[in-house]
Amino acid sequence: MESATLRRTSRRAPPLPGLIQLGLILLLVALAAVAWVVTSDRMSGMDAGPGTDPGALGFFLGVWVAMMAAMMFPSIAPMVLMHVRIQEGRHARGDRVAVGTTTLFVAGYLMTWAAAGLVGYGLFQLGKAATGDAFSWDNGGPYLAGGVIVGAAIYQLTPLKDVCLRHCRSPFMFLMKHWRAGRLGALRMGLLHGGWCVGCCWALMAALFALGVMSLGWMAFIAALIAIEKLLPWKAIANRGIAVLLLALGLGVAFTSSDVPGLTLPNSPASRQAMQSMGMGNDSMKQGGSSRGGARHQSMGGGGSGGSGMNDDSMP
């Protein structure tokens, strides 16, 4: 009954005035820009390449939420616009509409991504502890990083990816199926939509970890791929094109990493310079010193005994 009523309401409701639509889009873009600035400040000089240590949990979680706002806000603009339009339609019909529901919808969306970040952080730390230096960059690191990216390419072509992407690309379909009124309902819808988005993008985020989770360049690259597959009208072309691109990138990282543009190689002078820019001298590097927020700049598999931690002896 609620779904049918909502369908009639959304059809009867006139489109949002152009000025309101533009204002909402500009607001999301402005919030994303602020998040980019915050992320840039927090991550400055922290890219030590594939497998960069994400640092202490509190530091990582703060950076991760800012990253998600920066990367995802532009691509969820159609969903936010549709949510506001339906709320306006209900208000025009005389229904009671709670204030702040769209804000809670977006908050729920970010909460889901925060939870996904915690899972990713836990898996990263568990994997590092379990494998020791087996996947240091001088051992199997390139193959692990490349394999994760190739895995993301394969996931692009799976039925699960297609289902999740359809929910992300179809605001009207999602809201018709999952609409709940009130503030709590808006928060619940945001959590659920975030869940579909995590299902759609988790492999791309894993690829970001493989390329360097503290790299602004690779963060922008992954954000662009997410926006392309969610916003461009040619869904199949975008999806398969991204799969091909990820496949080529993964093979490049695995077998010719030195030729991949923009990739910071662990144990390279560029990686060492990134660490030193955070005030980490030779002594602190040998001791595994901490940087801003307690984040340690360690490469794939680094941090354990015998790992490829950054010190003078490991530099070429």
Secondary structure, 3 states (H helix, E strand, C coil): CHHHHHHHHHHHCCCCCHHHHHHHHHHHHHHHHHHHHHHHHHHCCCCCCCCCCCCCHHHHHHHHHHHHHHHHCCCCHHHHHHHHHHHHHHHHHCCCCCCCHHHHHHHHHHHHHHHHHHHHHHHHHHHHHHHCCCCCCCCCHHHHHHHHHHHHHHHCCCHHHHHHHHHHHCHHHHHHHHCCCHHHHHHHHHHHHHHHHHHHHHHHHHHHHHHHCCCHHHHHHHHHHHHHHHHCCCHHHHHHHHHHHHHHHHHHHHHCHHHCCCCCCCCCHHHHHHHHCCCCCHHHHHCCCCCHHHCCCCCCCCCCCCCCCCCHHHCC
